[in-house]
């Protein structure tokens, strides 16, 4: 006799599990814990089997009868419904494991040890915010070129053209990793070359006119803020390293006997050890600063905690306090300043490029080239320190003359 909805609802748990039969092999299993599970008993190839069809009330009596009829049709076509169900379940699990997001996270985890913490976080955030919401759950083999392009177009619609290009590069790395691990056959990113809007070239604002450089250096010498910040401002033009490399400098990296700062490869953008020869001006500033921060790890600690380096916006904020806008000068601008003026002065272009730590594309050569042109670079860096002193002194003399002339007129 067929079950009724009232019977199913009113079935109470007992000390032991019991069954309430419906028709054609379908029954309800009522467990002592109160759960009610739909089961179908059937025979395939002479063997009695059971198929789980869900639980009540998630699966209603009407729904489970439809599932029973589907299973019986499969049996008529010589298909084992239990085997088919497990096959579909495994396929879904495999699809989830081989989704774009799953493979991207696996790729990210694999290469994380080779990246800086900042780069690692930036890569994952870009994927989480721009790619995963749209194609992340799709099996990577089912992602199409138009789908990928449509996702990148969303980024372009925010006028984030450089970000779109960078994310396309990341996706290309994910696809190539999937190919290498046997889970994809093609790198779809290669099909999109030329499909994105060109990157609008950004230039870091910089002062390269010698007179204006002298005025900037004079302003820095009169900076009234946190002492470590002032020293960072003074050393930025002398070192012309990237802002992140400057702010994360550690005292253990400096060798005053050799007059050099050796930055470990893992801190560098190009993952190459970098040597900054210390001119006498830089050593003087560092020795004075060491009396204030030398007991800690960082040369330029955070104002709030000596256990952390200064914020990435500290130097930039100090320049703004000095009256320089974002269109006039940036932390990166000290690199352009040095590159422009040193090239104008006739120094070896290759030595300048090496001092700027512009990476060697040949990784084998790069491992040994951090000391390339080092004798010439030492001379160049001392000349650069002397030159910046000269510009500062000239600006100071001009300022004194102006103040004196103004006083005489009064």
QUINOR-V116805 format. One record per residue. N is the residue number from 0. PHI is phi in degrees with one decimal (999 if undefined). OMEGA is omega in radians with two decimals (NA if undefined). Layout:
# QUINOR-V116805
((N,PHI,OMEGA) (N,PHI,OMEGA))
This chain:
# QUINOR-V116805
((0,999,-3.08) (1,-67.8,3.08) (2,-73.2,3.02) (3,-114.5,3.13) (4,-61.0,-3.14) (5,-63.6,3.13) (6,-62.3,-3.13) (7,-65.0,-3.13) (8,-64.5,-3.02) (9,-88.0,-3.12) (10,-65.1,-3.08) (11,-103.3,3.11) (12,-68.2,3.10) (13,-121.9,-3.11) (14,-61.7,3.09) (15,-121.7,3.11) (16,-64.9,3.11) (17,-143.2,-3.09) (18,-111.5,2.97) (19,-119.2,-3.04) (20,-80.4,3.00) (21,-105.1,3.11) (22,-136.3,3.00) (23,54.8,3.04) (24,89.2,-3.12) (25,-86.0,3.07) (26,-150.9,3.09) (27,-107.3,3.10) (28,-98.6,3.14) (29,-101.8,-3.08) (30,-93.6,3.13) (31,-58.3,3.14) (32,-81.7,3.09) (33,97.0,3.13) (34,-71.5,-3.12) (35,-124.1,-3.01) (36,-115.9,3.08) (37,-84.3,3.12) (38,-132.4,3.06) (39,-123.8,3.09) (40,-96.0,-3.12) (41,-149.4,3.11) (42,-121.3,3.08) (43,-138.8,-3.10) (44,53.8,3.07) (45,80.2,-3.10) (46,-111.7,3.11) (47,-78.1,-3.11) (48,-135.8,3.10) (49,-128.7,-3.13) (50,-124.3,3.10) (51,-80.8,-3.08) (52,-118.9,3.10) (53,109.1,-3.11) (54,-123.6,3.06) (55,-90.8,0.22) (56,-95.9,3.13) (57,-58.5,3.07) (58,-110.3,-3.10) (59,-75.8,3.12) (60,-62.3,3.13) (61,-64.8,-3.13) (62,-63.2,-3.07) (63,-69.7,3.08) (64,-67.4,3.06) (65,-64.0,3.11) (66,-62.6,3.12) (67,-61.5,-3.12) (68,-66.9,3.08) (69,-62.1,3.13) (70,-63.6,-3.13) (71,-67.0,3.07) (72,-65.2,3.11) (73,-62.9,3.11) (74,-63.1,3.11) (75,-60.8,3.13) (76,-90.8,3.11) (77,61.0,3.08) (78,-113.4,3.09) (79,-79.1,-3.09) (80,-61.4,3.11) (81,-68.0,3.11) (82,-65.1,3.13) (83,-62.6,3.13) (84,-61.8,3.14) (85,-65.2,3.13) (86,-65.0,3.12) (87,-65.1,3.13) (88,-62.2,3.11) (89,-65.0,3.13) (90,-64.0,3.12) (91,-65.7,3.13) (92,-64.2,-3.14) (93,-64.5,3.12) (94,-63.3,3.13) (95,-66.9,3.14) (96,-68.6,-3.12) (97,-105.3,3.06) (98,-70.3,3.13) (99,-57.5,-3.10) (100,-64.8,-3.11) (101,-62.0,-3.13) (102,-70.8,3.12) (103,-63.3,3.12) (104,-68.0,3.10) (105,-64.9,3.09) (106,-59.8,-3.13) (107,-61.9,-3.13) (108,-64.5,-3.11) (109,-65.8,-3.06) (110,-98.7,3.13) (111,-52.3,-3.13) (112,-60.7,-3.10) (113,-91.9,-3.07) (114,-109.1,3.00) (115,-72.6,3.14) (116,-59.6,-3.11) (117,-64.2,-3.13) (118,-65.3,3.13) (119,-59.8,-3.13) (120,-66.0,-3.11) (121,-64.2,3.14) (122,-61.5,-3.09) (123,-69.2,3.13) (124,-61.4,3.12) (125,-60.9,3.12) (126,-70.2,-3.10) (127,-63.6,-3.08) (128,-88.3,-2.98) (129,-117.2,-3.04) (130,-119.2,-3.04) (131,-56.3,-3.10) (132,-59.9,-3.04) (133,-107.8,-3.13) (134,-124.4,-3.06) (135,-59.0,-3.08) (136,-84.2,-3.11) (137,-73.6,2.99) (138,-55.2,-3.00) (139,-61.5,3.14) (140,-73.2,-3.12) (141,-98.1,3.10) (142,-66.7,-3.12) (143,-105.6,3.11) (144,-59.7,3.10) (145,-60.1,3.10) (146,-63.3,3.14) (147,-63.6,3.13) (148,-63.7,3.12) (149,-60.7,3.12) (150,-65.6,3.12) (151,-69.8,3.10) (152,-63.1,3.10) (153,-60.3,3.13) (154,-69.0,3.12) (155,-62.0,-3.12) (156,-63.6,3.08) (157,-92.6,-3.08) (158,66.1,3.12) (159,-94.7,-3.01) (160,-67.4,3.14) (161,-65.8,3.12) (162,-61.4,3.13) (163,-59.6,3.13) (164,-66.3,-3.13) (165,-65.5,-3.13) (166,-69.6,3.05) (167,-60.4,3.10) (168,-62.6,3.13) (169,-62.8,3.13) (170,-60.2,3.10) (171,-60.3,3.11) (172,-65.4,3.12) (173,-66.0,3.13) (174,-61.7,-3.13) (175,-67.6,3.07) (176,-66.3,3.12) (177,-64.2,3.09) (178,-63.5,-3.11) (179,-63.6,-3.12) (180,-98.6,3.02) (181,77.1,-3.10) (182,-117.0,3.04) (183,-153.8,-3.10) (184,-115.5,-3.06) (185,-137.7,3.03) (186,-97.1,-3.07) (187,-65.3,-3.10) (188,-62.5,3.14) (189,-65.9,3.14) (190,-73.1,-3.04) (191,-101.6,3.08) (192,-63.3,-3.12) (193,86.3,-3.10) (194,-87.2,-3.13) (195,-93.9,3.09) (196,-62.9,-3.12) (197,-62.7,3.13) (198,-72.1,3.05) (199,-82.7,-3.02) (200,-56.4,3.10) (201,-105.8,3.09) (202,-118.6,3.09) (203,-76.4,-3.13) (204,-58.0,-3.08) (205,-150.2,3.06) (206,-102.5,-3.12) (207,-124.6,3.06) (208,-74.6,-3.06) (209,-52.0,-3.13) (210,-63.4,-3.12) (211,-70.0,3.06) (212,-61.9,3.12) (213,-60.5,3.12) (214,-65.1,3.12) (215,-63.0,-3.13) (216,-63.5,3.10) (217,-65.8,3.11) (218,-62.9,3.13) (219,-63.0,-3.13) (220,-63.9,3.13) (221,-101.9,-3.13) (222,-61.8,-3.03) (223,-107.6,-3.08) (224,-85.1,-3.14) (225,-52.0,-3.01) (226,-60.8,3.13) (227,-62.8,3.10) (228,-66.2,3.10) (229,-59.8,3.14) (230,-64.5,3.10) (231,-62.7,3.09) (232,-62.8,-3.12) (233,-71.4,-3.08) (234,-84.6,-3.12) (235,-55.2,3.10) (236,-71.7,-3.14) (237,-74.0,-3.12) (238,-92.4,-2.98) (239,38.3,2.99) (240,-91.2,3.09) (241,-69.4,-3.10) (242,-53.7,3.14) (243,-65.9,3.12) (244,-69.9,3.13) (245,-68.1,-3.01) (246,-68.4,-3.12) (247,-97.9,3.12) (248,-61.4,3.13) (249,-118.3,-3.11) (250,-60.7,-3.11) (251,-66.3,-3.11) (252,-86.5,-3.07) (253,-99.8,3.07) (254,-122.2,-3.07) (255,-74.6,3.08) (256,-67.9,3.10) (257,-88.6,-3.11) (258,55.6,3.11) (259,-151.6,3.02) (260,-113.5,-3.11) (261,-107.1,-3.10) (262,-90.5,-3.12) (263,-60.9,-3.09) (264,-57.0,-3.08) (265,-66.7,3.12) (266,-92.6,-3.05) (267,-92.4,-3.14) (268,-58.2,-3.08) (269,-92.7,3.13) (270,56.9,3.09) (271,-128.8,3.05) (272,-56.0,-3.10) (273,-130.7,3.13) (274,-108.5,3.04) (275,-111.1,3.06) (276,-62.9,-3.09) (277,-97.0,3.03) (278,-75.1,-3.09) (279,-62.7,3.13) (280,-63.4,-3.14) (281,-66.2,3.14) (282,-62.7,3.12) (283,-60.0,-3.13) (284,-65.2,-3.12) (285,-65.2,3.14) (286,-64.2,3.12) (287,-69.3,-3.13) (288,-68.9,-3.10) (289,-61.2,3.10) (290,-66.4,-3.11) (291,-98.9,-3.04) (292,-121.5,-3.05) (293,-64.1,3.14) (294,-77.2,-3.12) (295,-101.1,-3.12) (296,-79.0,-3.00) (297,-95.6,3.07) (298,-66.9,-3.13) (299,-121.3,-3.10) (300,-73.1,3.05) (301,-66.7,3.09) (302,-62.9,-3.06) (303,-83.9,-3.09) (304,-151.1,3.13) (305,-72.1,-3.14) (306,-85.2,3.12) (307,-124.7,3.07) (308,-75.3,3.12) (309,-60.0,-3.13) (310,-63.2,3.13) (311,-65.8,-3.13) (312,-99.1,-3.05) (313,-64.1,-3.13) (314,-63.3,3.13) (315,-61.2,3.12) (316,-64.3,3.12) (317,-65.9,3.09) (318,-63.1,3.12) (319,-67.5,3.11) (320,-63.8,3.11) (321,-79.6,3.07) (322,99.5,-3.13) (323,-94.9,-3.11) (324,-81.4,-3.14) (325,-65.1,3.12) (326,-86.7,-3.13) (327,-105.9,-3.05) (328,-156.1,3.08) (329,-133.6,3.09) (330,-62.0,3.08) (331,-68.8,-3.07) (332,-61.4,3.12) (333,-64.8,3.10) (334,-71.2,3.10) (335,-63.7,3.13) (336,-57.6,-3.11) (337,-65.5,-3.12) (338,-60.3,-3.11) (339,-63.6,-3.04) (340,-71.7,3.12) (341,-67.8,3.07) (342,-66.3,3.11) (343,-63.0,-3.12) (344,-83.0,3.02) (345,89.5,3.11) (346,-71.0,-3.13) (347,-54.2,-3.08) (348,-59.4,-3.13) (349,-65.6,3.10) (350,-66.7,3.11) (351,-63.8,-3.13) (352,-61.9,3.11) (353,-64.3,3.14) (354,-69.6,3.06) (355,-78.3,-3.14) (356,61.0,2.99) (357,-77.5,-2.86) (358,-63.3,3.00) (359,-80.0,-3.07) (360,-69.9,3.10) (361,-83.2,-3.02) (362,-63.1,3.14) (363,-69.3,3.10) (364,-64.4,-3.07) (365,-58.8,-3.10) (366,-63.2,-3.08) (367,-113.6,-2.98) (368,-92.4,-3.11) (369,-63.9,3.14) (370,-99.3,-3.13) (371,-62.7,-3.14) (372,61.1,-3.01) (373,-60.5,3.10) (374,-58.2,3.13) (375,-68.7,3.13) (376,-66.6,3.09) (377,-61.7,3.11) (378,-63.2,-3.12) (379,-62.8,-3.10) (380,-68.4,3.08) (381,-70.0,3.06) (382,-58.8,-3.11) (383,-63.2,3.10) (384,-62.5,3.11) (385,-65.1,-3.13) (386,-64.8,3.12) (387,-64.9,3.05) (388,-60.5,-3.12) (389,-63.5,3.12) (390,-63.9,3.13) (391,-64.7,-3.13) (392,-63.7,3.12) (393,-63.7,3.11) (394,-67.8,3.13) (395,-65.9,3.11) (396,-63.1,3.13) (397,-62.4,-3.13) (398,-65.7,3.13) (399,-62.9,3.13) (400,-62.5,3.13) (401,-64.4,-3.13) (402,-64.7,3.14) (403,-64.8,3.13) (404,-64.3,3.13) (405,-66.1,3.13) (406,-65.4,-3.13) (407,-65.6,-3.14) (408,-69.0,3.11) (409,-80.2,NA))
